[in-house]
Amino acid sequence: MAAPQDHDYVIACSRLASQLSISIAAARRKVDTLAAREGVRDAAGRTLVAQRLLLETQGAGSESRQLLDTLLEAVAEEANYLGDD
């Protein structure tokens, strides 16, 4: 039988998975890998790693949305251009 999970850790991983549009298992692997690299082994430490990753992805998400908006703006000479199908 699988060991019970820390509730806060599961919530942090599920929020990270939702933010990155990946599965919860992939988010947990991402957190566990980073935690192992940093030498974090306890549940509270892994929860902090997951929360830190979530904050980093939220900041990067707004920057990438702004960049995408900038890239999608039509240049004046291309505003009325119709592409061939």
N, C-alpha and C positions, 0 to 999 in steps of 0.2 A: 504494500500500500504506500502511496506517495506521502511524503512528509507535508504537514500543513504549512501553508504559506503565510507570511506576514501580510496583514491586510493593507497596510500603508504601501508596502512594496508592490503589491499587485495593482493597487490603484494608480501609483506612479507609472508603472510599466504600461498599464492600459491607456493612460492619457498620452504617454509618449507614442504608443502604437497608433493611436488615433491621430495625433499631430503629424506623424510621418507617413500615415496611410500604409502601415505594415501590420503584420499579425502580432498578437501579443507575445507569442513564442519568439518571434524575431526581435522584438523590443527587449524581452528578457535576456536573450543571448547577447544583444548589444550592450546592455547594462552589465551583465555578468562578465563579459570580456573586458570592458573598461575597468570594472572594479578589480578584476584579477591583475590587470596591468598596474593598477595603483596600489595593490596590496591590501585591498579592503575585503574582509571576509565575513563580517557580521551583517545581520539583516538591516540594522539601522544605517550602517555605512552604505550599503547597496541602495537603500531607499534614498539617501542623500545624493548618490551618483545619478539615480534615475531622475530625481527632481532637477538636478543641475543640467542634465541633458535636455530635459523638457524646456527649461528656461532658455537654453542655448538655441534650441530649434524654434522656439517662438520668436526670438529676436531675428534669427536668420530668415524665418518665414516672411516677416514684414518687409525685410530688405529685398528678398527675391520677388515679392509681389510688386514692390515699387519699380524694380528693374524691369519686370515683365511689362508693366504698364508703360514705361518709357519706351521699350522696344516695340510695343504694339501701336504707338502713336504714328499716324501717317505723316510722312514728310510732305511738304507743300507740293512739290512737283509730282508726287505719286498719289495724291489724294483721290484723283478721279481715274486711276489706272484700273483696268479690268484685265485680269489674267486669262490666258487661254486655257480651256479645259482639256 
